[in-house]
Amino acid sequence: MRHLLTPHSHETADKLDSALEASAHGMRALWVSLAVLGTTAVAQAAVVVLSGSVALLGDTVHNAADALTALPLAVAFTLGRRAATRRFTYGYGRAEDLAGIVIVLTIAASGAFAAWAAVGRLLDPEPVGHLPAVAAAALVGFAGNEWVARYRIRVGRAIGSAALVADGLHARTDGFASLAVLVGAGGAALGWHRADPLVGLAITAAILLVLRDAAREVFRRVMDAVEPELTDRAEEALRRVEGVRDVGELRLRWIGHRLRAEVAVVVDGEATVRQAHAIAVDAEHALLHAVPRLTAALVHADPAPVPGEADPHRALAHHSAA
């Protein structure tokens, strides 16, 4: 909604379409969030030693694991800077999708650990000491995770990185876990020792909901899904190009946090090769301006059909059927 309602430019110079620039933003987000979550985990670990709180121990493990998810993303962003080769002809941008899968698995492991800790505490409740310190550590954990979550999600959406967005959602789940520790500490202060495990089970359900959203986003990226609005925008831009009579097959795909397009446009059948090529260049130029984060487009020019003319693609028909 913000993208649709806020005025924005389609000038090429205003886009984050440079792999180096986008990766630099992503790397900065990773290292900043790693520092914040690492500091949070260290502070909570000190309170764990002091209080013996199992719930806070679980939250500390979550924060440490969330900080460590920066590592596969850092590797992915570093690989994404490498140039294409004879083997990896599209470059290494899809490494971000592999990192996204690792992050989704980490979220799932966090949910399983939260459920295990909650059930264990429910079956064998134990008193917790130094409750004010535990409550303060829980607030610190929530604040650190929520700040990191907002930062990662904002940067991930800005550069088109589904993996970084998923990592931000993961940080948000750990913030929920911190709130569970706070509620559990409040219940323990009132003499209800089962409050912590019951709230922990509720937070496990919340983690599963976030896992669903993160898994869906990463799955769509792995399956080359794009927002239908982008396809509509690309098609509209192509139809406005002078010399384009119609738009045939149009495909968009993400490679890391960059988009590529393949499209067939219909041009005058009597146009020369140079004229058809000029129309194709204009079509690619229009796409680069109209579609955010698009870095390249392969435009194929088809001649407009005339009555009685055989299909120019008939030699490929048996390959399409297969």
N, C-alpha and C positions, 0 to 999 in steps of 0.2 A: 504494500500500500504506500509506503514511503517513497519507493521508486516511481510509482505511478503518479503521485500527487505532487512531488517536489520537482521544480524545474531542473532539468539537467541537460548537459550538452552531449551531442553525438560527434563532436570533433575528435578525430583520431588522437590528437595530442592530449586530450583530456581523459583518455581511457587508461586503465591499468592493463594494457595489452602486451606489455613487455614481460617476458618470463623472468628476467633478472629483477625488475622492479617489484613484481608481485611476490616473487620468492623472498625478496628482502623484507617486505612487509610481514610475510608469514614467519620468517625466521625471527624477526624482532618480537612478534607476538609470542612465539614459543619460549624464547629465553626470558622475557619479562615474566610470563606466567610461571615458568619453572622456578624463578627466583622467589616469586610471591608464595607459591605453594610449598616450596622447600622450607622457607622461613616459617610458614604456618605449621608444617609437620614437625619441625624441630621444637617449636614452642609447645605444641600439644604433647609431644613425646616426654618433655620434662614434667608436665602435669600428670601423665600416665604413671611415671615412676613414683611421683609423690602420692597419688591417690589410689592407684591400683584399679582404676576404672577400666573394665573390659570394653564397655561401650565406646569410651574415648579412645581406647587402643584400636578398635575397629575403624573409627573415624580417622585416626592418624594413618593407619595403613591405607585407607582410601585416598587420602591426600597425597601420600608418598607415591602411590600407584598412578594417580592422576598426573603428578609432576613428571613421572617417568614416561608417560605417553608422549611427551614432547620429543623423545628420542626417535621413534619411528617416523614422526612427521618431519623432524629435522633432516633425517636421511632422505626422505622423499623430496623435500624442497631442494636439497643439495643435488640429488640426481636430476631433478627437473631442470637445473641450469645447464646440464650437459647437452652438447649439440647432438643432432640426429646422426646415426651411423648407417652403414650398409645393412646391418642387421636390424637395428631399431630405427626404422626409417621415419617414424613419427616422434622420435625422441623418447624421453623417459618420464613424461608427465604422468603416465598412468601409475607410477609408483605411489602417488597420493591415494589412489583407490585402494592399493594394498595396505597402506598405512591406515586407511579408514576401516578396513576389515579388522585389523589388529585392535583398533580402538573399540570397535563394537564388541569384540570378544572380551576386552578388558572391562567394559561396562557390564557384560553378562557375568564375568567372574566377580565383580564387585557386588552385584545383586545376590549372587549365590553366597558370598561370604557374609553379607548383611543378614540374609535369612538364617544361615547357620549360627551366627553369633546371637541373633535374637531368640531362636528356638532354644539354644543352649542356656541362655540366661533365664528364659521362661521356665525351663525345667529345673534349673538349679540357681535360684535367685541368691545374690550375695550383696551385702551392704557395701556402699561406696563411701570412702572418706574424702575430706576436703571438698565438699560439694560446691562452695563458692568458686574455687579454682577450676573445678570441672566445668561449671556453667560459663565462666569467663573463657575457657579454652574452646568451648563449643561455639560461643559467639565469634571468637577469632576465626575458627574454622569456617563458619558460615560466611563471614564477611570476605575472607580471602577467596573462597571458592566462587562466590557470586560475582566478585569483581573480575576474577579470571574468566568466568563463564561469559560474562558480557563482552569482555575484551576479545576473547577468541571468536565468539560468534560474529561480532561486528567485523573484525578483520577477515574472517573466513568468508563472509558474504560479500565483502568488498572486493576480494580477489577471486571469488568463485571457487573456493576450496571446500568441498563437502567434508573432507577429512577434518579440517580445522573446525568446522561447525560442529561435527560430531564430537570432537574433543571438548568443545565448549559445553555441549550438552552433558558430557560426562562429568565435567567440573560442577555443573549445577546439581547433579545427583549427589555428589559428595557434600554439597552445601545442605541438601535435605537431611543427609545423615547427621551432620553437625547439629541441626535443629532437633533431631531425635535425641541426641545426647543431652541437649538442654532440657527438653521436656522430661526425659528420664531422670535427670538430676532433680528437677522440681518435684517429681513424684516421690523420689527417694527422700527428699527433705520433708515431705508430708507423711512419710512412713509407708508409702505404697511402693514396694520394691519391684513389683511386676510392671510398673508403668514403662520403664525403659524397654523391656523386650516387646511389649505390645506395640509401642510406638515404632520400634524397630521393624516389626512386621509390616506396619502401614507404610513405612518408608521404603521397604523392599518392593511393595506394590508400585510405589511412585517410580522407583528405579526401573521397573519393568516397562512402565509407560514411556519413559525417556528412552529406554533401549529400543522399543518399537519404533519411535520416531527416528532415532539415529540409524538404525538398521535399514529402515525404509529409504532414507536419504542416500546412504552409501550404496544400497542395492540398486537404486535407480541410476546412480552414476556409473556403476560397474556395467549395467545393462544399456548404457548409452542413451538413457532417457534425458530429454530436455523439456523445459516448460513449453506447453503448447503456444503460449503467448509469443515466445521467441520465434517459433516457426511461422506464426501469422505475421509477425513484424517483418521477417525476412521476405516472405512472399509478397507482402504489400510493397516493400521497397523495390523488389525486382520488377513488379508490374509497372512501376512508375518510370523505369529506365527507357529512354527513347530507343526504339528498334526492337524491344522485347514484345513479341506478340502474345506469348503465353508462357506460363511456368510449368514445367513438367515435374520430374522427380526432384524432391528437395530433402536433403538429409543434413542434420546437425549432430555433432557429437562433442562431448567434453574430452579433452586430453589434459588431465590435471586440472588446473584452473583456467584453461584456455579452450576456446571453441574453434572448431573447424567445420566447414560447410562443403557439401557437394551438391550441385544443382544442374539441371538441364533446362535451358531456355529455348523457346521457339523463336526463330528469326526468319526474315524473308529468304525464301529458297533461292532467289536470284542474287543474293548478296555474295560478294567476293569473299575469299578467305580472309583478307585483311579487314573488310568491313565487319564480318562476323566476329573476328577476334577483337575488334575495337568495341563492339557491343558487349562481348563477354568481359572485357576489362572494365567497362562502365558498370556492368552488373556487379562484379566483385567489389568495385569501389563503393557502390551504393550499400552493399551488405556490410562492409567494414564500418560505415558510418551508422547504420541502422541497428546493428546487433551488438550489444555490449560484450566485450571480451572476446570478440571474434578476431582471430589472428590471420586467417587465410581461408580462401574459398576456391574450389576447383569448379569452373563454370564450363559446361559443355553446351555447344550451340547445335540445335536441331533445325533442319529446314522445315518451313511451314508446308504441310501436305497440300497437294493439289489433286483434283479429281482424277481417278484412274492411275495414279502413281503407286507403285508398289511400296510397301513399308520399307524404309531405308534400314531398319534394324532386323529384317527378317533372317539374316544370317546368324543372329544371336538368339533367335526364338527358342531353339532346342536347348540352349544352355539355361535360359530362364525357366523353361518347363522342368528341367532336371532339378 
